[in-house]
């Protein structure tokens, strides 16, 4: 079996990126987690689903977790609705020996599960009904990334315990927020250890007589602004965070460490556009800073070189000559289209070469654009074949 691709000294011709061997990555039993990250609109969700399907049909027991708010994955996999519970995907090639489940992160439900598993039924009910908890678990900035870390950790622990899965494929949120979950342990710790939180927790952590005059002034002012009931709700919620989510903070830190192991492989997904490749460069550099194992770059929806040996300039010159004699010439229109396509391919090739020049050790696979959208398993199989550089 070929070794799993990793950033490092790789033999390749000058100016050309080393090739990413996707099948070797999927077949390697040591690969336990694949994380697909990249900016929005580059086909990251489709790539994640195609990788998961191909791995399952090559004998792996796979679960794919999407954190992207879009719900395209369910349609492609023939599942009416994805939710926080892994659902089996029907239609895996018979005889493959593998299996595939799919799920979508339900941010609030995952948060609720943390509460329910870490508190007594009575205490959990009190927390779940707290208005500040409801607001945080539904819409607070960063909660999605916190819960993504939690859900990934849950899946990995369950897989280790039951053997239900030997590969987890994670589809992350779009844009730079895709790496926010790497920061979630530190951000959560900063929040819980912040000065305001310490002030609000002081009555719960010690006798009221130990409260300073300054603290009394602050809480008195807050009571005037918020009202007594609102302030009590806030203090109850913050106390719950401090006591309940210490365990979550520890688990999130452990999951972060899991992402740094050799069993994890990050795939950066981009389109052959300047902005997307700039974001891809950011991801690559950030992953390197965090000592995360990068498997390579997937460049989606690349333009195919048109048939024929004419360059763009030759095609445009021929079109111009034809227009002089026949202003309505269809051949001239086709020549102009040919020239536009050649120039597009040249531009994309140039952009990819710039990325490679800056990151020469990043293994890359280029996936050509399809003429139709992917909406079923056959479409995902086709993408999987293109990812592996095998036409299917």
Secondary structure, 3 states (H helix, E strand, C coil): CCCCCCCCCCCCCCCCCCECCHHHHHHCCCCCEEEEECCCCCCHHHHHHHHHHHHHCCCCEEEEEECCCCCHHHHHCCCCCCCCCCEECCCCCCCCCCEEEEEECCHHHHHHHHHHHHCCHHHHHHHHCCHHHHHHHHHCCCHHHHHHHHHHHHHHHHHHHHCCCCEEEEECCCHHHHHHHHHHHHHHHHHHCCHHHHHHHHHHHCCHHHCCHHHHHHHHHHHHHHCHHHHHHHHHHHHHHHHHCHHHHHHHHHHHHHHCCCCEEEEEEEECCHHHHHHHHHHHHHHHHCCCCEEEEEEEEECCCCCCCCCHHHHHHHHHHHHHHCCCCHHHHHHHHHHHHHHHHHHHHHHHHHHHHHCCCCCEEEEECCCCCCCCHHHHHHHHHHHCCCCC
